Amino acid sequence: MQALTNEMLLALRSPKSGWLATMICALEEALKDPDFSASHRDMVMQIVRNGEVSDAVYAAAENRLAHFEASIAETQTGLAAAVASTATQATRPKLVLVSNAA
């Protein structure tokens, strides 16, 4: 495993390793997700071994990715609204009524 790590680190130093870096980051995120199952990992391995993605699979993946990105955007919008609401509540001054006994 150490040899693979060293080889990867060396490969990632190349200015032409953008796609390698992108794939490694995406794979790291997927591996942390419990919904990314062993069968998904096997499918990814098959794609790598075959060296190509069929047009039908690519089109379906693009469509699914668009839905995934939209759900992430909705989540981020909801979180931003919740943070903004909390910040507004925390910074709002408290009003105190004072009567004038003049």
Buried (B, 14 or more C-beta within 10 A) or exposed (E): EEEEEEEBEEEEEEEEBEEEEEEBEEEEEEEEEEEBEEEEEEEBEEEEEEEEEEEEEEEEEEEEEEEEEEEEEEEEEEEEEEEEEEEEEEEEEEEEEEEEEE
